[in-house]
Amino acid sequence: MQQHDRSPARRQGFRALGRATRVLASAAIAFGALHASPCAAQAIEHLRIVGGLGQLNQYTRHEEPFWTQQLKTLSGGRATAEIVPFDRAGIKGQEMLRFIQLGVVQFGTALLNLSSVVDVEIGAPDLAGLNPDLATLRRSIAAFRPQMQQVLRERYGSELLAVYAYPAQVTFCAKPLSGLADLKDRRIRVSSATQSDWVSALGATPVQTPFNEIVASVKSGNVDCVITGTMSGNTIGLHEVTTHLHTMPVNWGVAMFVANGSSWSSLSKETQELLRRELPKLEQAIWTEAENETSNGVACNTGAPSCVGGRPGRMVVVRASAADNAKRQEIFVRNVLPAYLKRCGPRCAQVWNQTVGSSSGVTLP
């Protein structure tokens, strides 16, 4: 099993810890100056939340309104919350679980693919090529969720409260293609180790590129293709610098909503029960949004009349063929899964067979 306390990562984590502490402390002071009173401080439980990616509808339409508006109403004023997206909080995604463990973040949203940089095992249900559709992703998450809960409790002293899905990660290309085979020898933007495994297996070159540098990288010719979300690609203008959109999901982007153990235990029984009851509804709404935004992103990038809220493009849609589907399965079994297990360690093979392997039918001898 991987080690969780490598010294360079640890030093980096504590530097980031200082940044995050200052950011969150400033927010807390500002909020307190505006809203606190001796009586209210005793009567009202106030939660500080670090949410998901701030530019996505999952945050603006669901997370933010739930915490800033609905919680107060649902609790009859007994509980309130403030929320900031993690990408505006001075926190790197791969640092989130450590910050929750330390209590710097009371309640936080951790992306699986970023969290798996420091805890490889936790990325199992969203490996590249594993989930060709949202229904399969649901099965993978359901199979792995008990393990996810156990990992968070035992390694991080934290409580899993919800699992969110983001839209499908698909492939935008600046050159024509008719299927996966045409990606060979191209330079393709990736955002995670599992996407790198996928791209390398296709005979292409993975290029780690920050989200805010994607369009510039395409324009400069540094990358030929980009793996990113259907609608997020539209938001940054990828439809203006690429021509073809291969719609097979490489993976999705899954996030865990996690509470620091002490912060969770300090809540009243009533607030805990309310969150246990209401967060599954928020989770379902975010999954529905992921499904809608996946199809709407394709519609907008191609200029279909059904496009809502995006900028119409003129991209050519490339649907997955039978050959593409067969290639996906082959790459997953021969390349992506073995690479994941090599990073994760011997014990992870057993965990895989007992969880996602069992639900997907891809088990190890």
Buried (B, 14 or more C-beta within 10 A) or exposed (E): EBEBEEEEBEEBBEEBBEBBBEBBEEBBEEBEEEEEEEEEEEEBBBBBBBBBBBBBBBBBBBBBBBBBEBBBEBBEEBBBBBBBBBBEBBBBBBBBBBBBBBEBBBBBBBBBBBBBBBBBBBBBBBBBBBBBEBEBBBBBBBBBBEBBBEBBEEBBBBBBBBBBBBBBBBBBBBEEBEBBEBBEEBBBBBBBBBBBBBBBBBEBBBBEBEBEEBBEBBEEEEBBBBBBBBBBBBBBBBBBBBBBBBBBBBBBBBBBBBBBBEBBEEBEEEBBEBBEEBBEEBBEBBBEBBBBBBBBBBBBBBBBEEBEEBEBBEBBEBEBBEEBEEBBBEBBEEBBBBBBBEBBBEEBBEBBBBBBBEBBEBEEE
